Amino acid sequence: MGLSWQHLLIFLVIALLLFGRGKISSLMGDVAQGIKAFKKGMAEDDTAKTETPPAAPAAIEGTAQKPVAPAQTTETKA
């Protein structure tokens, strides 16, 4: 038992009677403005990420040790 087309039609008629045409159309306009603002904000966020170069890693002084050269082994053939 789901919603049939008749149920949906009755629901839409009641919604129109309660809210009126003007209220519903203004509500849809507000929703459209919200979507546009969201898309604009996402586009600005993407451009901000691509414009700023990544920061260089900071070096911590005094903690790194100098690399040690590997010991050379001399093998003699007998």
DRENMI-259806 format. One record per atom (N, C-alpha, C): x, y, z; residue number from 1; atom name. Coordinates in pm, whole numbers, padded with zeros to 5 digits. Layout:
// residues N
{east->X | north->Y | up->Z | resi->NUM | name->CA} .
...
This chain:
// residues 78
{east->00085 | north->-00118 | up->00000 | resi->1 | name->N} .
{east->00000 | north->00000 | up->00000 | resi->1 | name->CA} .
{east->00089 | north->00124 | up->00000 | resi->1 | name->C} .
{east->00105 | north->00179 | up->-00114 | resi->2 | name->N} .
{east->00185 | north->00299 | up->-00127 | resi->2 | name->CA} .
{east->00097 | north->00417 | up->-00165 | resi->2 | name->C} .
{east->00162 | north->00525 | up->-00195 | resi->3 | name->N} .
{east->00089 | north->00643 | up->-00238 | resi->3 | name->CA} .
{east->00058 | north->00631 | up->-00386 | resi->3 | name->C} .
{east->-00068 | north->00643 | up->-00420 | resi->4 | name->N} .
{east->-00106 | north->00640 | up->-00560 | resi->4 | name->CA} .
{east->-00109 | north->00783 | up->-00614 | resi->4 | name->C} .
{east->-00134 | north->00797 | up->-00742 | resi->5 | name->N} .
{east->-00140 | north->00929 | up->-00803 | resi->5 | name->CA} .
{east->-00256 | north->01009 | up->-00747 | resi->5 | name->C} .
{east->-00361 | north->00939 | up->-00705 | resi->6 | name->N} .
{east->-00479 | north->01008 | up->-00647 | resi->6 | name->CA} .
{east->-00443 | north->01071 | up->-00512 | resi->6 | name->C} .
{east->-00367 | north->00998 | up->-00432 | resi->7 | name->N} .
{east->-00325 | north->01051 | up->-00303 | resi->7 | name->CA} .
{east->-00237 | north->01175 | up->-00321 | resi->7 | name->C} .
{east->-00145 | north->01166 | up->-00415 | resi->8 | name->N} .
{east->-00056 | north->01279 | up->-00441 | resi->8 | name->CA} .
{east->-00133 | north->01400 | up->-00492 | resi->8 | name->C} .
{east->-00234 | north->01379 | up->-00576 | resi->9 | name->N} .
{east->-00315 | north->01488 | up->-00627 | resi->9 | name->CA} .
{east->-00391 | north->01557 | up->-00513 | resi->9 | name->C} .
{east->-00449 | north->01478 | up->-00424 | resi->10 | name->N} .
{east->-00521 | north->01534 | up->-00309 | resi->10 | name->CA} .
{east->-00424 | north->01613 | up->-00220 | resi->10 | name->C} .
{east->-00305 | north->01560 | up->-00198 | resi->11 | name->N} .
{east->-00206 | north->01628 | up->-00115 | resi->11 | name->CA} .
{east->-00167 | north->01762 | up->-00177 | resi->11 | name->C} .
{east->-00146 | north->01766 | up->-00309 | resi->12 | name->N} .
{east->-00110 | north->01890 | up->-00376 | resi->12 | name->CA} .
{east->-00221 | north->01994 | up->-00369 | resi->12 | name->C} .
{east->-00346 | north->01951 | up->-00383 | resi->13 | name->N} .
{east->-00460 | north->02043 | up->-00374 | resi->13 | name->CA} .
{east->-00469 | north->02104 | up->-00235 | resi->13 | name->C} .
{east->-00451 | north->02022 | up->-00133 | resi->14 | name->N} .
{east->-00457 | north->02071 | up->00005 | resi->14 | name->CA} .
{east->-00341 | north->02168 | up->00031 | resi->14 | name->C} .
{east->-00223 | north->02135 | up->-00019 | resi->15 | name->N} .
{east->-00107 | north->02224 | up->00000 | resi->15 | name->CA} .
{east->-00132 | north->02358 | up->-00067 | resi->15 | name->C} .
{east->-00191 | north->02358 | up->-00188 | resi->16 | name->N} .
{east->-00221 | north->02483 | up->-00256 | resi->16 | name->CA} .
{east->-00325 | north->02564 | up->-00180 | resi->16 | name->C} .
{east->-00422 | north->02497 | up->-00122 | resi->17 | name->N} .
{east->-00524 | north->02569 | up->-00046 | resi->17 | name->CA} .
{east->-00466 | north->02631 | up->00081 | resi->17 | name->C} .
{east->-00377 | north->02559 | up->00147 | resi->18 | name->N} .
{east->-00320 | north->02609 | up->00272 | resi->18 | name->CA} .
{east->-00219 | north->02721 | up->00249 | resi->18 | name->C} .
{east->-00131 | north->02703 | up->00155 | resi->19 | name->N} .
{east->-00022 | north->02798 | up->00137 | resi->19 | name->CA} .
{east->-00047 | north->02901 | up->00028 | resi->19 | name->C} .
{east->-00123 | north->02867 | up->-00072 | resi->20 | name->N} .
{east->-00148 | north->02958 | up->-00183 | resi->20 | name->CA} .
{east->-00036 | north->02953 | up->-00284 | resi->20 | name->C} .
{east->-00066 | north->03002 | up->-00405 | resi->21 | name->N} .
{east->00034 | north->02997 | up->-00512 | resi->21 | name->CA} .
{east->00153 | north->03087 | up->-00484 | resi->21 | name->C} .
{east->00129 | north->03204 | up->-00431 | resi->22 | name->N} .
{east->00237 | north->03299 | up->-00408 | resi->22 | name->CA} .
{east->00338 | north->03250 | up->-00307 | resi->22 | name->C} .
{east->00289 | north->03189 | up->-00201 | resi->23 | name->N} .
{east->00378 | north->03141 | up->-00095 | resi->23 | name->CA} .
{east->00467 | north->03028 | up->-00146 | resi->23 | name->C} .
{east->00410 | north->02936 | up->-00223 | resi->24 | name->N} .
{east->00487 | north->02822 | up->-00273 | resi->24 | name->CA} .
{east->00591 | north->02869 | up->-00375 | resi->24 | name->C} .
{east->00553 | north->02961 | up->-00465 | resi->25 | name->N} .
{east->00650 | north->03008 | up->-00565 | resi->25 | name->CA} .
{east->00763 | north->03087 | up->-00500 | resi->25 | name->C} .
{east->00734 | north->03164 | up->-00396 | resi->26 | name->N} .
{east->00841 | north->03237 | up->-00328 | resi->26 | name->CA} .
{east->00932 | north->03141 | up->-00252 | resi->26 | name->C} .
{east->00874 | north->03035 | up->-00199 | resi->27 | name->N} .
{east->00953 | north->02934 | up->-00130 | resi->27 | name->CA} .
{east->01049 | north->02865 | up->-00227 | resi->27 | name->C} .
{east->01001 | north->02833 | up->-00347 | resi->28 | name->N} .
{east->01086 | north->02771 | up->-00448 | resi->28 | name->CA} .
{east->01196 | north->02867 | up->-00493 | resi->28 | name->C} .
{east->01166 | north->02996 | up->-00500 | resi->29 | name->N} .
{east->01268 | north->03094 | up->-00535 | resi->29 | name->CA} .
{east->01376 | north->03102 | up->-00430 | resi->29 | name->C} .
{east->01337 | north->03093 | up->-00303 | resi->30 | name->N} .
{east->01436 | north->03094 | up->-00194 | resi->30 | name->CA} .
{east->01525 | north->02971 | up->-00200 | resi->30 | name->C} .
{east->01465 | north->02857 | up->-00233 | resi->31 | name->N} .
{east->01544 | north->02734 | up->-00244 | resi->31 | name->CA} .
{east->01645 | north->02746 | up->-00359 | resi->31 | name->C} .
{east->01600 | north->02803 | up->-00471 | resi->32 | name->N} .
{east->01691 | north->02821 | up->-00586 | resi->32 | name->CA} .
{east->01806 | north->02915 | up->-00551 | resi->32 | name->C} .
{east->01779 | north->03022 | up->-00478 | resi->33 | name->N} .
{east->01886 | north->03114 | up->-00438 | resi->33 | name->CA} .
{east->01985 | north->03045 | up->-00345 | resi->33 | name->C} .
{east->01934 | north->02960 | up->-00257 | resi->34 | name->N} .
{east->02022 | north->02886 | up->-00167 | resi->34 | name->CA} .
{east->02114 | north->02792 | up->-00243 | resi->34 | name->C} .
{east->02060 | north->02726 | up->-00344 | resi->35 | name->N} .
{east->02141 | north->02634 | up->-00425 | resi->35 | name->CA} .
{east->02248 | north->02712 | up->-00500 | resi->35 | name->C} .
{east->02213 | north->02826 | up->-00558 | resi->36 | name->N} .
{east->02310 | north->02908 | up->-00630 | resi->36 | name->CA} .
{east->02421 | north->02956 | up->-00537 | resi->36 | name->C} .
{east->02385 | north->02998 | up->-00416 | resi->37 | name->N} .
{east->02485 | north->03045 | up->-00320 | resi->37 | name->CA} .
{east->02579 | north->02931 | up->-00280 | resi->37 | name->C} .
{east->02523 | north->02812 | up->-00265 | resi->38 | name->N} .
{east->02605 | north->02696 | up->-00229 | resi->38 | name->CA} .
{east->02705 | north->02664 | up->-00340 | resi->38 | name->C} .
{east->02657 | north->02663 | up->-00465 | resi->39 | name->N} .
{east->02746 | north->02633 | up->-00578 | resi->39 | name->CA} .
{east->02856 | north->02739 | up->-00591 | resi->39 | name->C} .
{east->02820 | north->02866 | up->-00569 | resi->40 | name->N} .
{east->02918 | north->02974 | up->-00577 | resi->40 | name->CA} .
{east->03024 | north->02957 | up->-00468 | resi->40 | name->C} .
{east->02981 | north->02922 | up->-00348 | resi->41 | name->N} .
{east->03075 | north->02901 | up->-00238 | resi->41 | name->CA} .
{east->03169 | north->02784 | up->-00265 | resi->41 | name->C} .
{east->03116 | north->02676 | up->-00325 | resi->42 | name->N} .
{east->03201 | north->02562 | up->-00358 | resi->42 | name->CA} .
{east->03302 | north->02599 | up->-00466 | resi->42 | name->C} .
{east->03261 | north->02679 | up->-00565 | resi->43 | name->N} .
{east->03353 | north->02720 | up->-00671 | resi->43 | name->CA} .
{east->03462 | north->02810 | up->-00615 | resi->43 | name->C} .
{east->03429 | north->02900 | up->-00524 | resi->44 | name->N} .
{east->03529 | north->02988 | up->-00463 | resi->44 | name->CA} .
{east->03626 | north->02908 | up->-00378 | resi->44 | name->C} .
{east->03577 | north->02804 | up->-00313 | resi->45 | name->N} .
{east->03663 | north->02721 | up->-00230 | resi->45 | name->CA} .
{east->03763 | north->02646 | up->-00317 | resi->45 | name->C} .
{east->03719 | north->02597 | up->-00433 | resi->46 | name->N} .
{east->03809 | north->02525 | up->-00523 | resi->46 | name->CA} .
{east->03917 | north->02617 | up->-00580 | resi->46 | name->C} .
{east->03880 | north->02740 | up->-00615 | resi->47 | name->N} .
{east->03980 | north->02832 | up->-00671 | resi->47 | name->CA} .
{east->04078 | north->02876 | up->-00563 | resi->47 | name->C} .
{east->04034 | north->02887 | up->-00441 | resi->48 | name->N} .
{east->04125 | north->02927 | up->-00332 | resi->48 | name->CA} .
{east->04229 | north->02818 | up->-00308 | resi->48 | name->C} .
{east->04190 | north->02693 | up->-00323 | resi->49 | name->N} .
{east->04284 | north->02583 | up->-00301 | resi->49 | name->CA} .
{east->04390 | north->02578 | up->-00411 | resi->49 | name->C} .
{east->04352 | north->02608 | up->-00534 | resi->50 | name->N} .
{east->04446 | north->02597 | up->-00645 | resi->50 | name->CA} .
{east->04538 | north->02718 | up->-00654 | resi->50 | name->C} .
{east->04499 | north->02833 | up->-00601 | resi->51 | name->N} .
{east->04579 | north->02954 | up->-00612 | resi->51 | name->CA} .
{east->04692 | north->02959 | up->-00510 | resi->51 | name->C} .
{east->04675 | north->02902 | up->-00393 | resi->52 | name->N} .
{east->04777 | north->02910 | up->-00290 | resi->52 | name->CA} .
{east->04873 | north->02792 | up->-00304 | resi->52 | name->C} .
{east->05002 | north->02818 | up->-00318 | resi->53 | name->N} .
{east->05098 | north->02707 | up->-00328 | resi->53 | name->CA} .
{east->05113 | north->02639 | up->-00192 | resi->53 | name->C} .
{east->05147 | north->02513 | up->-00193 | resi->54 | name->N} .
{east->05164 | north->02444 | up->-00064 | resi->54 | name->CA} .
{east->05286 | north->02498 | up->00011 | resi->54 | name->C} .
{east->05276 | north->02503 | up->00139 | resi->55 | name->N} .
{east->05384 | north->02554 | up->00222 | resi->55 | name->CA} .
{east->05497 | north->02452 | up->00228 | resi->55 | name->C} .
{east->05620 | north->02503 | up->00234 | resi->56 | name->N} .
{east->05736 | north->02415 | up->00245 | resi->56 | name->CA} .
{east->05741 | north->02355 | up->00385 | resi->56 | name->C} .
{east->05783 | north->02231 | up->00395 | resi->57 | name->N} .
{east->05790 | north->02171 | up->00529 | resi->57 | name->CA} .
{east->05894 | north->02242 | up->00615 | resi->57 | name->C} .
{east->05862 | north->02260 | up->00739 | resi->58 | name->N} .
{east->05951 | north->02330 | up->00831 | resi->58 | name->CA} .
{east->06060 | north->02233 | up->00879 | resi->58 | name->C} .
{east->06182 | north->02283 | up->00887 | resi->59 | name->N} .
{east->06293 | north->02202 | up->00935 | resi->59 | name->CA} .
{east->06309 | north->02224 | up->01085 | resi->59 | name->C} .
{east->06330 | north->02116 | up->01155 | resi->60 | name->N} .
{east->06352 | north->02124 | up->01299 | resi->60 | name->CA} .
{east->06503 | north->02117 | up->01320 | resi->60 | name->C} .
{east->06556 | north->02223 | up->01376 | resi->61 | name->N} .
{east->06701 | north->02230 | up->01391 | resi->61 | name->CA} .
{east->06747 | north->02152 | up->01512 | resi->61 | name->C} .
{east->06864 | north->02090 | up->01498 | resi->62 | name->N} .
{east->06927 | north->02023 | up->01610 | resi->62 | name->CA} .
{east->06883 | north->01880 | up->01631 | resi->62 | name->C} .
{east->06791 | north->01829 | up->01554 | resi->63 | name->N} .
{east->06746 | north->01692 | up->01578 | resi->63 | name->CA} .
{east->06795 | north->01595 | up->01472 | resi->63 | name->C} .
{east->06831 | north->01644 | up->01355 | resi->64 | name->N} .
{east->06875 | north->01555 | up->01248 | resi->64 | name->CA} .
{east->07022 | north->01521 | up->01265 | resi->64 | name->C} .
{east->07057 | north->01398 | up->01238 | resi->65 | name->N} .
{east->07196 | north->01356 | up->01245 | resi->65 | name->CA} .
{east->07251 | north->01347 | up->01103 | resi->65 | name->C} .
{east->07379 | north->01367 | up->01092 | resi->66 | name->N} .
{east->07443 | north->01358 | up->00962 | resi->66 | name->CA} .
{east->07444 | north->01212 | up->00917 | resi->66 | name->C} .
{east->07424 | north->01189 | up->00788 | resi->67 | name->N} .
{east->07425 | north->01051 | up->00740 | resi->67 | name->CA} .
{east->07565 | north->00991 | up->00750 | resi->67 | name->C} .
{east->07571 | north->00868 | up->00785 | resi->68 | name->N} .
{east->07697 | north->00797 | up->00801 | resi->68 | name->CA} .
{east->07723 | north->00717 | up->00675 | resi->68 | name->C} .
{east->07846 | north->00729 | up->00623 | resi->69 | name->N} .
{east->07882 | north->00654 | up->00504 | resi->69 | name->CA} .
{east->07891 | north->00506 | up->00538 | resi->69 | name->C} .
{east->07847 | north->00420 | up->00448 | resi->70 | name->N} .
{east->07854 | north->00276 | up->00478 | resi->70 | name->CA} .
{east->07999 | north->00230 | up->00488 | resi->70 | name->C} .
{east->08023 | north->00138 | up->00576 | resi->71 | name->N} .
{east->08160 | north->00086 | up->00596 | resi->71 | name->CA} .
{east->08200 | north->00005 | up->00475 | resi->71 | name->C} .
{east->08323 | north->00029 | up->00429 | resi->72 | name->N} .
{east->08370 | north->-00045 | up->00314 | resi->72 | name->CA} .
{east->08443 | north->-00169 | up->00362 | resi->72 | name->C} .
{east->08405 | north->-00278 | up->00308 | resi->73 | name->N} .
{east->08470 | north->-00404 | up->00345 | resi->73 | name->CA} .
{east->08564 | north->-00445 | up->00235 | resi->73 | name->C} .
{east->08675 | north->-00496 | up->00275 | resi->74 | name->N} .
{east->08773 | north->-00543 | up->00176 | resi->74 | name->CA} .
{east->08780 | north->-00694 | up->00190 | resi->74 | name->C} .
{east->08747 | north->-00758 | up->00084 | resi->75 | name->N} .
{east->08753 | north->-00903 | up->00085 | resi->75 | name->CA} .
{east->08877 | north->-00945 | up->00006 | resi->75 | name->C} .
{east->08951 | north->-01034 | up->00063 | resi->76 | name->N} .
{east->09070 | north->-01085 | up->-00007 | resi->76 | name->CA} .
{east->09039 | north->-01221 | up->-00062 | resi->76 | name->C} .
{east->09085 | north->-01242 | up->-00181 | resi->77 | name->N} .
{east->09064 | north->-01373 | up->-00243 | resi->77 | name->CA} .
{east->09184 | north->-01460 | up->-00213 | resi->77 | name->C} .
{east->09155 | north->-01575 | up->-00166 | resi->78 | name->N} .
{east->09266 | north->-01665 | up->-00133 | resi->78 | name->CA} .
{east->09285 | north->-01773 | up->-00233 | resi->78 | name->C} .
